[in-house]
């Protein structure tokens, strides 16, 4: 009892001696907002060690490069541009600054590469009688393969909707799943769609998160598994079409799908964006988004700068000019070749 | 028309007779007054002034106001020859706060179970000391944030608690002034790790490190309540100020929720009777 009273008194005294829990706030001034932004990234961004290796990023040098510019700046718009330029040094499409002046982006992961997609050419394949189910546009091509275009993972598809789509293309020989220009959305939507292509639980990758303010304070990688859906499962050949516009959760979708034996990734390298982003704010209320949780593939590699396809195919200028999509054509040929090989093996 | 008026008159007559009969039954209590069945019950409504910091969501304070609700039951209890007081409270706050142009919604709820041993210092002053079990939860919600738009608050704790009651004479009446302090000493709380997403915790089930031992060094929190019970006719008006100061510093995340509430309501003293006695007293069939 005496010990208990001593503990209570000691803890009360300790509590009283502690000051209020506050954050080390920066003042709402151009310098204060700049320092706050630099610190948020310094403490919470998850790819520093990777970026240092990949392209020699030195975040302390970045501070000394941009702070004098802020000191010389006169307007809020100038400060917004300077801070946006500082964030672009991270070369991460998930890092943005948002204010009344707009949102800054890093687009080089996409803009410095061939587009490899045209919605005008795509119309030649979708035709006039395509269906749309939960945002997925799909049709049956003349060679009896199904073509489905998934332009976004921003909303849930619905298990029943995907199952219904699969039922309506159930007589097709294979599925061309086009996710080009899909900039992402929700990881859960990517998982939901991918779950309709496996009949067993498979290990697809790992996830980490920051555990402290140090650049290397990352948690032990935890395994990510893809579990089969309760609805229809598609086990015939699937070719996933990719280009540099495939980013974030679409990149994650490719990471899941490439682990499946009946799936082939065709096209260009994806844009990447494998860090799950979180948000914070500056003293002046501007919002900042940054990658906080690295997602690794099954080999433990970071896919921040994209995933290479199994078969590299670009749209040729000849095809582009005559309204043909080289990737869709190549995907159809691969599925047809698969069945030809299967028939030959059966004959032998 | 005439029949309708007669019918209405008959209903009023029957109802008035029935009420008289019930009152007659009430005036003949079936047992002696038992002090352990007297319950003081009070419901308060008011406003909260909020100051929230949660570095999982933002490094800056959000300030604003909200609606505050509190309900409490106080009764005498005894274990063997030992007399004590048993207090249960439920409080909830629904608030809206801002940091510059950013909005945050606050939902907090707590349930406390307290037992006190009363000490009579004088005819006017009583001091109660005791222990308390606290269960609290809620969420801070920032719509502008993407994957970290919510910070869930869940904690349970064993707390030290004390009440000082001073009976202040004012003319022929008395006003009860009451001060209560609750200090959590040890418990467990939920907190994501520094940069962990709720997708990883709840979507993938990676819950390692999200339940933490809470103590006054990493979660120095306390609640003060000051109230005045003012008799008005047969009723008792209660005016209360509560400062619920919650803080934590775990997983490199800092949190404070300073909730200052001003509330008003009526306190009622009721006598709880057993069901069989209530049947005897009020049922016309028995």
Interface residues (C-beta under 8 A of the other chain):
Chain A: X7 X8 X11 X12 X14 X15 X18 X20 X21 X22 X23 X25 X36 X40 X44 X46 X100 X187 X188 X207 X209 X210 X211 X212 X213 X217 X219 X222 X224 X276 X277 X278 X279 X280 X281 X283 X284 X285 X287 X289 X292 X293
Chain B: X53 X55 X57 X58 X59 X60 X99 X100 X101 X102 X142 X144 X145 X146 X147 X148 X149 X160 X183 X185 X193 X194 X195 X196 X197 X199 X200 X203 X204 X206 X208 X209 X215 X216 X217 X220 X222 X247 X248 X249 X251 X252 X254 X255 X256
